[in-house]
Amino acid sequence: MKNITLQIEGMSCAGCAANCQKALNRVDGVEKAEVNFLTKKAVIDFDEAKTNIEAIKTAVNNAGF
């Protein structure tokens, strides 16, 4: 299990953070993702055998951030 923290740009409200968090948690291999609107950061626990950082970043981009 690997843990990363990503800076998330483009969030304008708590709803944005919730949408981003949902997108991250739908990625196969992501065990847990928490997005904080105030800090503009996402903390993600994921299985490196199932996904990678690029797939996680793609999910964030596809969610609009």
N, CA, C and O atoms as a GROMACS GRO file, in nm:
protein
  260
    1MET      N    1   0.084  -0.117   0.000
    1MET     CA    2   0.000   0.000   0.000
    1MET      C    3   0.089   0.123   0.000
    1MET      O    4   0.185   0.133   0.077
    2LYS      N    5   0.056   0.217  -0.087
    2LYS     CA    6   0.132   0.341  -0.097
    2LYS      C    7   0.041   0.458  -0.061
    2LYS      O    8  -0.080   0.453  -0.084
    3ASN      N    9   0.100   0.562  -0.006
    3ASN     CA   10   0.025   0.682   0.032
    3ASN      C   11   0.089   0.801  -0.038
    3ASN      O   12   0.210   0.820  -0.034
    4ILE      N   13   0.004   0.883  -0.102
    4ILE     CA   14   0.053   1.006  -0.164
    4ILE      C   15  -0.038   1.122  -0.126
    4ILE      O   16  -0.154   1.103  -0.090
    5THR      N   17   0.017   1.242  -0.134
    5THR     CA   18  -0.060   1.364  -0.115
    5THR      C   19  -0.045   1.447  -0.242
    5THR      O   20   0.066   1.473  -0.288
    6LEU      N   21  -0.159   1.487  -0.299
    6LEU     CA   22  -0.159   1.568  -0.420
    6LEU      C   23  -0.220   1.704  -0.392
    6LEU      O   24  -0.317   1.716  -0.318
    7GLN      N   25  -0.162   1.806  -0.452
    7GLN     CA   26  -0.220   1.941  -0.449
    7GLN      C   27  -0.328   1.945  -0.556
    7GLN      O   28  -0.303   1.908  -0.670
    8ILE      N   29  -0.449   1.989  -0.520
    8ILE     CA   30  -0.560   1.993  -0.614
    8ILE      C   31  -0.594   2.140  -0.643
    8ILE      O   32  -0.628   2.216  -0.552
    9GLU      N   33  -0.583   2.178  -0.768
    9GLU     CA   34  -0.615   2.315  -0.809
    9GLU      C   35  -0.754   2.320  -0.872
    9GLU      O   36  -0.800   2.222  -0.931
   10GLY      N   37  -0.820   2.434  -0.858
   10GLY     CA   38  -0.947   2.455  -0.927
   10GLY      C   39  -1.071   2.429  -0.844
   10GLY      O   40  -1.182   2.444  -0.895
   11MET      N   41  -1.056   2.392  -0.718
   11MET     CA   42  -1.174   2.370  -0.634
   11MET      C   43  -1.222   2.506  -0.581
   11MET      O   44  -1.143   2.585  -0.531
   12SER      N   45  -1.353   2.530  -0.593
   12SER     CA   46  -1.408   2.658  -0.547
   12SER      C   47  -1.505   2.642  -0.430
   12SER      O   48  -1.552   2.742  -0.374
   13CYS      N   49  -1.535   2.518  -0.393
   13CYS     CA   50  -1.627   2.496  -0.282
   13CYS      C   51  -1.610   2.355  -0.226
   13CYS      O   52  -1.538   2.273  -0.283
   14ALA      N   53  -1.678   2.327  -0.117
   14ALA     CA   54  -1.671   2.195  -0.055
   14ALA      C   55  -1.732   2.089  -0.147
   14ALA      O   56  -1.691   1.973  -0.143
   15GLY      N   57  -1.828   2.127  -0.228
   15GLY     CA   58  -1.887   2.034  -0.324
   15GLY      C   59  -1.786   1.986  -0.426
   15GLY      O   60  -1.788   1.870  -0.467
   16CYS      N   61  -1.698   2.076  -0.467
   16CYS     CA   62  -1.590   2.038  -0.560
   16CYS      C   63  -1.502   1.932  -0.496
   16CYS      O   64  -1.464   1.833  -0.560
   17ALA      N   65  -1.469   1.953  -0.370
   17ALA     CA   66  -1.385   1.856  -0.299
   17ALA      C   67  -1.454   1.721  -0.290
   17ALA      O   68  -1.391   1.617  -0.306
   18ALA      N   69  -1.584   1.723  -0.265
   18ALA     CA   70  -1.660   1.598  -0.256
   18ALA      C   71  -1.662   1.527  -0.391
   18ALA      O   72  -1.648   1.405  -0.396
   19ASN      N   73  -1.680   1.602  -0.500
   19ASN     CA   74  -1.681   1.541  -0.634
   19ASN      C   75  -1.544   1.481  -0.667
   19ASN      O   76  -1.536   1.372  -0.723
   20CYS      N   77  -1.439   1.552  -0.634
   20CYS     CA   78  -1.304   1.503  -0.657
   20CYS      C   79  -1.277   1.376  -0.577
   20CYS      O   80  -1.218   1.281  -0.627
   21GLN      N   81  -1.321   1.377  -0.451
   21GLN     CA   82  -1.302   1.261  -0.364
   21GLN      C   83  -1.376   1.139  -0.420
   21GLN      O   84  -1.322   1.029  -0.419
   22LYS      N   85  -1.498   1.159  -0.467
   22LYS     CA   86  -1.576   1.049  -0.525
   22LYS      C   87  -1.504   0.991  -0.647
   22LYS      O   88  -1.496   0.869  -0.664
   23ALA      N   89  -1.452   1.080  -0.732
   23ALA     CA   90  -1.380   1.034  -0.852
   23ALA      C   91  -1.258   0.952  -0.814
   23ALA      O   92  -1.230   0.850  -0.876
   24LEU      N   93  -1.186   0.997  -0.713
   24LEU     CA   94  -1.067   0.924  -0.669
   24LEU      C   95  -1.104   0.788  -0.610
   24LEU      O   96  -1.036   0.689  -0.638
   25ASN      N   97  -1.208   0.783  -0.531
   25ASN     CA   98  -1.247   0.657  -0.468
   25ASN      C   99  -1.302   0.556  -0.568
   25ASN      O  100  -1.312   0.438  -0.536
   26ARG      N  101  -1.339   0.601  -0.688
   26ARG     CA  102  -1.386   0.509  -0.792
   26ARG      C  103  -1.272   0.444  -0.870
   26ARG      O  104  -1.294   0.349  -0.945
   27VAL      N  105  -1.151   0.494  -0.854
   27VAL     CA  106  -1.037   0.437  -0.926
   27VAL      C  107  -1.006   0.299  -0.869
   27VAL      O  108  -0.988   0.284  -0.748
   28ASP      N  109  -1.000   0.199  -0.956
   28ASP     CA  110  -0.967   0.063  -0.911
   28ASP      C  111  -0.828   0.064  -0.849
   28ASP      O  112  -0.732   0.108  -0.912
   29GLY      N  113  -0.818   0.016  -0.727
   29GLY     CA  114  -0.690   0.013  -0.657
   29GLY      C  115  -0.677   0.119  -0.550
   29GLY      O  116  -0.591   0.109  -0.463
   30VAL      N  117  -0.762   0.222  -0.556
   30VAL     CA  118  -0.760   0.324  -0.451
   30VAL      C  119  -0.837   0.269  -0.331
   30VAL      O  120  -0.956   0.240  -0.341
   31GLU      N  121  -0.768   0.256  -0.221
   31GLU     CA  122  -0.831   0.205  -0.100
   31GLU      C  123  -0.905   0.315  -0.024
   31GLU      O  124  -1.012   0.292   0.033
   32LYS      N  125  -0.845   0.436  -0.024
   32LYS     CA  126  -0.906   0.547   0.050
   32LYS      C  127  -0.854   0.678  -0.007
   32LYS      O  128  -0.734   0.693  -0.030
   33ALA      N  129  -0.944   0.772  -0.028
   33ALA     CA  130  -0.904   0.906  -0.072
   33ALA      C  131  -0.982   1.008   0.009
   33ALA      O  132  -1.103   0.996   0.026
   34GLU      N  133  -0.911   1.106   0.059
   34GLU     CA  134  -0.973   1.215   0.134
   34GLU      C  135  -0.927   1.347   0.074
   34GLU      O  136  -0.806   1.372   0.064
   35VAL      N  137  -1.022   1.430   0.034
   35VAL     CA  138  -0.990   1.559  -0.027
   35VAL      C  139  -1.035   1.668   0.069
   35VAL      O  140  -1.149   1.668   0.117
   36ASN      N  141  -0.945   1.760   0.098
   36ASN     CA  142  -0.973   1.871   0.189
   36ASN      C  143  -0.978   2.001   0.110
   36ASN      O  144  -0.878   2.041   0.050
   37PHE      N  145  -1.094   2.066   0.110
   37PHE     CA  146  -1.111   2.190   0.036
   37PHE      C  147  -1.024   2.302   0.092
   37PHE      O  148  -0.966   2.379   0.015
   38LEU      N  149  -1.014   2.312   0.222
   38LEU     CA  150  -0.938   2.423   0.283
   38LEU      C  151  -0.789   2.416   0.252
   38LEU      O  152  -0.726   2.518   0.227
   39THR      N  153  -0.733   2.296   0.255
   39THR     CA  154  -0.589   2.282   0.227
   39THR      C  155  -0.562   2.260   0.079
   39THR      O  156  -0.448   2.268   0.035
   40LYS      N  157  -0.669   2.231   0.003
   40LYS     CA  158  -0.658   2.201  -0.141
   40LYS      C  159  -0.567   2.081  -0.167
   40LYS      O  160  -0.489   2.080  -0.262
   41LYS      N  161  -0.579   1.981  -0.079
   41LYS     CA  162  -0.497   1.861  -0.092
   41LYS      C  163  -0.582   1.735  -0.088
   41LYS      O  164  -0.689   1.730  -0.026
   42ALA      N  165  -0.531   1.632  -0.156
   42ALA     CA  166  -0.592   1.499  -0.152
   42ALA      C  167  -0.489   1.403  -0.095
   42ALA      O  168  -0.374   1.401  -0.139
   43VAL      N  169  -0.531   1.323   0.002
   43VAL     CA  170  -0.447   1.219   0.059
   43VAL      C  171  -0.506   1.087   0.012
   43VAL      O  172  -0.623   1.058   0.035
   44ILE      N  173  -0.422   1.007  -0.056
   44ILE     CA  174  -0.471   0.887  -0.122
   44ILE      C  175  -0.388   0.766  -0.083
   44ILE      O  176  -0.265   0.769  -0.090
   45ASP      N  177  -0.457   0.660  -0.041
   45ASP     CA  178  -0.394   0.530  -0.016
   45ASP      C  179  -0.434   0.440  -0.132
   45ASP      O  180  -0.552   0.425  -0.163
   46PHE      N  181  -0.333   0.380  -0.196
   46PHE     CA  182  -0.365   0.296  -0.312
   46PHE      C  183  -0.270   0.177  -0.322
   46PHE      O  184  -0.160   0.177  -0.267
   47ASP      N  185  -0.318   0.075  -0.394
   47ASP     CA  186  -0.243  -0.047  -0.418
   47ASP      C  187  -0.166  -0.031  -0.549
   47ASP      O  188  -0.227  -0.021  -0.656
   48GLU      N  189  -0.034  -0.027  -0.542
   48GLU     CA  190   0.050  -0.008  -0.660
   48GLU      C  191   0.036  -0.122  -0.762
   48GLU      O  192   0.070  -0.104  -0.879
   49ALA      N  193  -0.012  -0.236  -0.719
   49ALA     CA  194  -0.030  -0.348  -0.811
   49ALA      C  195  -0.154  -0.328  -0.898
   49ALA      O  196  -0.167  -0.392  -1.003
   50LYS      N  197  -0.246  -0.240  -0.856
   50LYS     CA  198  -0.371  -0.220  -0.929
   50LYS      C  199  -0.380  -0.086  -1.000
   50LYS      O  200  -0.452  -0.074  -1.099
   51THR      N  201  -0.309   0.014  -0.953
   51THR     CA  202  -0.316   0.147  -1.015
   51THR      C  203  -0.184   0.219  -0.995
   51THR      O  204  -0.094   0.170  -0.927
   52ASN      N  205  -0.174   0.337  -1.055
   52ASN     CA  206  -0.052   0.415  -1.042
   52ASN      C  207  -0.087   0.563  -1.030
   52ASN      O  208  -0.203   0.602  -1.041
   53ILE      N  209   0.013   0.645  -1.006
   53ILE     CA  210  -0.009   0.787  -0.984
   53ILE      C  211  -0.069   0.854  -1.108
   53ILE      O  212  -0.153   0.942  -1.096
   54GLU      N  213  -0.026   0.812  -1.226
   54GLU     CA  214  -0.080   0.872  -1.348
   54GLU      C  215  -0.230   0.846  -1.362
   54GLU      O  216  -0.304   0.936  -1.403
   55ALA      N  217  -0.275   0.727  -1.330
   55ALA     CA  218  -0.418   0.696  -1.336
   55ALA      C  219  -0.496   0.779  -1.234
   55ALA      O  220  -0.608   0.822  -1.260
   56ILE      N  221  -0.436   0.801  -1.119
   56ILE     CA  222  -0.499   0.883  -1.015
   56ILE      C  223  -0.509   1.028  -1.062
   56ILE      O  224  -0.613   1.092  -1.046
   57LYS      N  225  -0.401   1.080  -1.119
   57LYS     CA  226  -0.402   1.217  -1.171
   57LYS      C  227  -0.504   1.232  -1.283
   57LYS      O  228  -0.570   1.336  -1.294
   58THR      N  229  -0.517   1.130  -1.367
   58THR     CA  230  -0.615   1.134  -1.476
   58THR      C  231  -0.756   1.143  -1.420
   58THR      O  232  -0.839   1.218  -1.473
   59ALA      N  233  -0.786   1.069  -1.314
   59ALA     CA  234  -0.917   1.074  -1.252
   59ALA      C  235  -0.947   1.215  -1.200
   59ALA      O  236  -1.060   1.264  -1.213
   60VAL      N  237  -0.846   1.280  -1.139
   60VAL     CA  238  -0.863   1.417  -1.089
   60VAL      C  239  -0.890   1.510  -1.207
   60VAL      O  240  -0.980   1.594  -1.201
   61ASN      N  241  -0.812   1.497  -1.313
   61ASN     CA  242  -0.832   1.582  -1.432
   61ASN      C  243  -0.968   1.560  -1.495
   61ASN      O  244  -1.034   1.656  -1.535
   62ASN      N  245  -1.011   1.435  -1.505
   62ASN     CA  246  -1.142   1.404  -1.563
   62ASN      C  247  -1.257   1.458  -1.479
   62ASN      O  248  -1.366   1.482  -1.529
   63ALA      N  249  -1.231   1.476  -1.349
   63ALA     CA  250  -1.333   1.533  -1.261
   63ALA      C  251  -1.338   1.685  -1.273
   63ALA      O  252  -1.425   1.750  -1.215
   64GLY      N  253  -1.244   1.742  -1.348
   64GLY     CA  254  -1.246   1.886  -1.372
   64GLY      C  255  -1.147   1.966  -1.290
   64GLY      O  256  -1.159   2.089  -1.281
   65PHE      N  257  -1.049   1.899  -1.230
   65PHE     CA  258  -0.955   1.972  -1.145
   65PHE      C  259  -0.812   1.948  -1.187
   65PHE      O  260  -0.720   2.002  -1.126
   0.00000   0.00000   0.00000
